[in-house]
Amino acid sequence: MNSLQAAPRSIDDESLAMLLDEVAAMADSGRSLTLGLTGLGDSAMGTIGRAAKGVRNRMEQGQSAAEAIASLSPTYHAPIRCAMQLMAQTGSTRPLNETVRMIRRSNQRRRQVRLATINPMLNIFVAATVLCLVIPWILLSLVQADLITTAFSPTFIDLLRTFTRHSIVAIATMLVVIGLFALFIVWGQRRSLQSDDAARDQAIFCRWLAMQMGQPGHESIESARAIETAAKVVSPAFAASWNEAVENIRAGAQSERAIAMPESLSQPVRQCVVDLVAAERDRQSIAVDLESLGELYETEAWNRQTWWIESIPKWLAGILMVAVITILIRTMVAPLLDVIGEVL
């Protein structure tokens, strides 16, 4: 097996970000990418070393640096390829730094999503334990001691006896309740992390378009090319939605109607694109506006993303906890109410 086959075809996101940081440092210092990757391709470097060795081998076999590095990650293939191409065109490492930021921001959000599930899961564990193991024992004890005169159906009393005499049934029911809630959490996580969010797409588009307009050598970047690159970074579907608009821009369209931008695009972004294509404003000022819009839409996308993870699970766990507490309070107060009723 040769070294190319032994090298990993993909690496974890954090290792990828570290490798891209190294590539950016090589470019900033003027070092040869091939020589730099040779220095990184050490077995002591672990995953990064093996990935660097694989990239170097692909480059030696004729692959471009952009394709060789982008092949390490199916998820971030387009951003890495576009960043490397822009870096080669402008000599700036900002596109690569923006890719690293995107990767680490995505990882941070995934960690936050997972951490946000801890509190609801603890609440549901406590609630399910009390509901399945504690309350049946308390109710059955009060019924058998004739402390509660309220009539319970025979079926309900049999259910209480089953839970108190057969702990396996109670524990199994508790685990089922916890498992169902956990499945809902996992479903919410996937929906949150994988959902196609228009705000998130616009945030990435704005940041990459602003980055191209604000970096050194932006004069050499054609407007249509910059828009096409920013759209490709977002996703293949988003890039496809811009195909007609890009062709219209290259054909000379300058008005919003003539460009025919995707309908999902917000009006402020549309105006920035029109100003860019028509050269009605300085590119630096357009970049500032796009950067602000990117931050705004990124915050909006995160708020929507956390809805399924932070809000709904907390509400469900809170409702269940309130129900358990209500049952406990009613159980404790019921004997006293029965005594007062007999006295009166």
HUTAJO-V715735 format. One record per residue. N is the residue number from 1. RES is the residue in one letter. NEAR is the number of other ideal C-beta (glycine too) atoms within 10 Angstrom. Layout:
N,RES,NEAR
N,RES,NEAR
//
This chain:
1,M,5
2,N,7
3,S,12
4,L,15
5,Q,9
6,A,11
7,A,20
8,P,13
9,R,12
10,S,14
11,I,20
12,D,13
13,D,16
14,E,13
15,S,20
16,L,25
17,A,21
18,M,20
19,L,24
20,L,24
21,D,15
22,E,18
23,V,26
24,A,20
25,A,13
26,M,19
27,A,18
28,D,12
29,S,8
30,G,6
31,R,14
32,S,9
33,L,18
34,T,13
35,L,10
36,G,18
37,L,27
38,T,13
39,G,14
40,L,20
41,G,20
42,D,13
43,S,8
44,A,5
45,M,18
46,G,11
47,T,15
48,I,18
49,G,19
50,R,20
51,A,27
52,A,24
53,K,22
54,G,24
55,V,27
56,R,24
57,N,19
58,R,19
59,M,17
60,E,12
61,Q,9
62,G,8
63,Q,15
64,S,14
65,A,20
66,A,18
67,E,17
68,A,23
69,I,30
70,A,23
71,S,17
72,L,23
73,S,24
74,P,10
75,T,12
76,Y,22
77,H,16
78,A,20
79,P,25
80,I,28
81,R,22
82,C,23
83,A,30
84,M,24
85,Q,17
86,L,27
87,M,22
88,A,13
89,Q,14
90,T,18
91,G,11
92,S,20
93,T,21
94,R,17
95,P,26
96,L,23
97,N,17
98,E,22
99,T,29
100,V,23
101,R,12
102,M,19
103,I,21
104,R,16
105,R,12
106,S,15
107,N,15
108,Q,10
109,R,16
110,R,14
111,R,10
112,Q,14
113,V,20
114,R,12
115,L,10
116,A,20
117,T,18
118,I,9
119,N,13
120,P,24
121,M,15
122,L,11
123,N,19
124,I,23
125,F,16
126,V,14
127,A,24
128,A,22
129,T,17
130,V,18
131,L,21
132,C,21
133,L,16
134,V,15
135,I,17
136,P,20
137,W,13
138,I,16
139,L,21
140,L,18
141,S,14
142,L,17
143,V,18
144,Q,12
145,A,9
146,D,9
147,L,14
148,I,17
149,T,13
150,T,11
151,A,9
152,F,14
153,S,8
154,P,8
155,T,8
156,F,12
157,I,15
158,D,11
159,L,16
160,L,20
161,R,14
162,T,13
163,F,22
164,T,17
165,R,11
166,H,11
167,S,11
168,I,7
169,V,15
170,A,20
171,I,15
172,A,12
173,T,17
174,M,20
175,L,13
176,V,12
177,V,18
178,I,17
179,G,11
180,L,12
181,F,22
182,A,16
183,L,10
184,F,16
185,I,23
186,V,11
187,W,11
188,G,21
189,Q,19
190,R,12
191,R,13
192,S,21
193,L,14
194,Q,8
195,S,12
196,D,10
197,D,16
198,A,16
199,A,18
200,R,19
201,D,22
202,Q,25
203,A,22
204,I,22
205,F,27
206,C,27
207,R,22
208,W,28
209,L,27
210,A,25
211,M,25
212,Q,28
213,M,25
214,G,18
215,Q,19
216,P,10
217,G,12
218,H,16
219,E,9
220,S,9
221,I,17
222,E,12
223,S,20
224,A,19
225,R,16
226,A,20
227,I,23
228,E,19
229,T,24
230,A,25
231,A,27
232,K,19
233,V,26
234,V,20
235,S,15
236,P,10
237,A,10
238,F,20
239,A,18
240,A,12
241,S,18
242,W,24
243,N,12
244,E,13
245,A,22
246,V,18
247,E,14
248,N,18
249,I,24
250,R,13
251,A,10
252,G,8
253,A,18
254,Q,15
255,S,11
256,E,16
257,R,8
258,A,14
259,I,22
260,A,15
261,M,20
262,P,19
263,E,6
264,S,13
265,L,19
266,S,15
267,Q,8
268,P,16
269,V,21
270,R,14
271,Q,15
272,C,23
273,V,25
274,V,19
275,D,17
276,L,21
277,V,21
278,A,14
279,A,11
280,E,11
281,R,14
282,D,11
283,R,19
284,Q,11
285,S,13
286,I,21
287,A,21
288,V,14
289,D,18
290,L,26
291,E,17
292,S,13
293,L,21
294,G,21
295,E,13
296,L,16
297,Y,24
298,E,18
299,T,12
300,E,16
301,A,20
302,W,18
303,N,12
304,R,15
305,Q,21
306,T,15
307,W,13
308,W,21
309,I,22
310,E,19
311,S,13
312,I,14
313,P,22
314,K,14
315,W,11
316,L,17
317,A,21
318,G,13
319,I,11
320,L,20
321,M,16
322,V,11
323,A,12
324,V,19
325,I,12
326,T,10
327,I,16
328,L,15
329,I,10
330,R,11
331,T,17
332,M,11
333,V,10
334,A,16
335,P,16
336,L,10
337,L,13
338,D,16
339,V,12
340,I,9
341,G,9
342,E,8
343,V,6
344,L,5
//
